[in-house]
Amino acid sequence: MNSLTLTVLGSGTCAPTKERSCAAYHLQIGSASVLMDVGFGTMRRLTESSVDYRQIDTVLISHLHPDHVSDLVPLIMALTYTPGFKREKPLHLLGPQGFKSFLFAMQSHYGKWLLDHKNFKKIITELEPDVSQSFDEWQVQPHAMDHTELSLGYRISAFDKVIAYTGDTAFSAKVLDLLDHADLALIECSFPDHHVIGKHLSPTLAGQIADKAQCRRVLLTHFYPVMEPEQAARICRTQFNGPVESAFDLMSVEI
């Protein structure tokens, strides 16, 4: 079935609320089950969604901040030790430069089971910006983002559709390349225009970026508690004429 569906598992940040877990998104790409980021709270949200964590094929990590990667170890543990379940297929783990060192550091604390192939194979890939990776039904092209030194955004192509995910980022020309003519642009919108902290985006910036990149549709996400999501969407629409929505946990979007 040639379908592409996004499920928002976490539309929040390192300051989670009851309504918003940390960054996590699921893509069903035909028969492929893909996670983009796995911040703390992801495993709980998976159980609340229609997504079966046992069927996940691939995990994409945008950067190594805890609110984007903390539930990766719990995911691997669940795939290893869920009673009555034996995983046969490999798990693809893709992230920025330094991802392997991060995982082996985790293994040094938790034990060899984390990355060994005794239970199932883990295929770890450190991605270079602009170098695509292809799978049976889809392709991902990472783009360098302006957040941490090695942060990545992901442009995913499948069935003549494109979804582009910024991860965390400030404005840069590379964001425009990432989002160029995307069918769905999943754009971080952390703070109000008057109160941007660190390398993040605001509603006006998100709208300006979407307009310049000629995106077809925008889904704003990664809201700190100070950011009012519906107001963010209204402000974004003053800069971008296409459809704009604010993400909420457990929403699903057909692309």
Buried (B, 14 or more C-beta within 10 A) or exposed (E): EEEBBBBBBBBBBBEBEEEBBBBBBBBBBBEBBBBBBBBBBBBBBBEEBEBEBEEBBBBBBBBBBEBBBBBBBBBBBBBBEEEEEEBEEEBBBBBBEBBBEBBEEBBEEEEEEBBEEEBBBBEBBBBEBEEEBEBEBBBBBBBBBBBBEBBBBBBBBBEEBBBBBBBBBBBBEBBBBBBBEBBBBBBBBBBBEEEBEEBBBBBBBBBBBBBBBEBBBBBBBBBBEEBBBEEBBEBBBEBBEBEBBBBBBBBEBEB
